[in-house]
């Protein structure tokens, strides 16, 4: 039985016999750079802290209750963003088992740079209520990268994690409508309904240690849509202080995955070892924030977001064996060890108004802490609870990249009688964002 298990594992392309062997999972899912910063350059420059202010057209997405604070003029908002995401991944080097030690593993950064019309919104305000329509680009990821083999030391000396070429195209677009109403002069509520479109096309092609022979290929493809909703409240204690809360619900999409093994049993025939369907659940977000106008020129904002990243790992499938003829030979404990933790993300921002000029200028600064939300191997790879110790060790390596990140942001805005233009820059080690947005009032 043990020899049969080994032969199936070799055929699946997870282990390479001879001078070395390998096992892995679909690492292209390890780092999806979700950004839950609120739309608009003004908000971005203040570290995304906007829930307690919610006083322009982007409130349609961030906190719909704020739509009643916009006066009686209609607003049209447009934002263009340049986003350069640089997720980290392991590539090359070696590691030890018993005890597990990654100090010899090398890490690199991929790059996905995109220019997007990231937000379009329109608001129709009235005396006690407002409605809004908007479009938000939630994710636009286009990653291509290649890795080198990573070698085992110690008990599994001579084994290696296969090198691979990865390509991931992921897009998530939100279309929404929001409504807000005053309960009294201090308190308002808002609700939003959104329609989200999901498109995923991912491929990982694996090789032997010299990259001269292709071993197997995992693909993930899906085109789906779903509806979500948002809720918000805003309390204005005075002209100088307000506090808000908002909740955005998760959406869920389905996609297919396959694992094709080339020349699976040495007879020239390619075999489909995995063929299944699974779900992609977007994180839900709960936020609370406050805005304090310290004087006529200085405003201070502070938000705390709770992001449900664990939604993404509620139903992890084995992309190598699930739905295939040899499903029984996968180690479910290895798959169950992949987790993303929920995150608490504080955000802080300030805005200083220079109103002594013909067209007032606002200077803005902010920072926020982005908690790690990459896939990680949550158990000790050396644990005897795994049926496949090599698979556990490889999982511990391949899903080891990622850390908490500090973001620092800055920007400015210029106000005209019926128009405002804003610019912002947000920097972190794993991502740079430039934003240009404008609001037209009529």
LINFEN-V760254 format. One line per field, one symbol per residue. ss: DSSP state (a for helix, b for strand, c for the rest). burial: + if it has 9 or more other C-alpha atoms within 8 Angstrom, else -. A space follows every 10 residues. Layout:
ss=???
burial=???
This chain:
ss=caaaaaaaaa accccccccc ccccccaaac cccccccccc aaaaaccccc ccccccccaa aacaaaaaac ccccbbbbbb bbbbbccbbb bbbbbbcccc bcccbbbbbc cbbbbbbbbb bbbbbcccbb bbbbbbbbbb bbbbbbcccb bbbaaacccb bccbbbbbbb bbbbbbbbbb bbccccbbbb bbbbbbbbbb bbbbbbbccc cccbbbbbbb bbbbbbbbbb bbbbbbbbcc bbbbbbbbcc cbbbbbbbbb bccccccccc bbbbbbbbbb bcccbbbbbb bbbccccbbb bbbbbbbcaa aaaccccccc ccccccaaac caaaaacbbc ccbbbbbbbb bbbbcccccc bbbbbbbbbb cccccbbccc ccccccccaa aaaaaaaacc ccccbbbbbb bbbbbcccbb bbbbbbbbcc bbbbbbbbbb bc
burial=----+--+++ ++++++---+ ++++++-+-+ +------+++ ++++++++++ ++++++++++ ++++++++-+ --++++++++ ++++++++++ +++++++--+ -+--+-+--+ ++++--++++ ++++++--++ ++++++++++ ++++--++++ +++--+-+++ ++++++++++ ++++++++++ ++---+++++ ++++++++++ +++++++++- ---+++++++ ++++++++++ +++++++--+ ++++++++++ ++++++++++ ++++----++ ++++++-+++ ++++++++++ ++++--++++ ++++++++++ +++--+-+++ ++++-++-++ +-+++-++++ ++++++++++ +++++----+ ++++++++++ +++++++--- ++---+--++ ++++++++++ ++--++++++ +++++---++ ++++++++-+ ++++++++++ +-
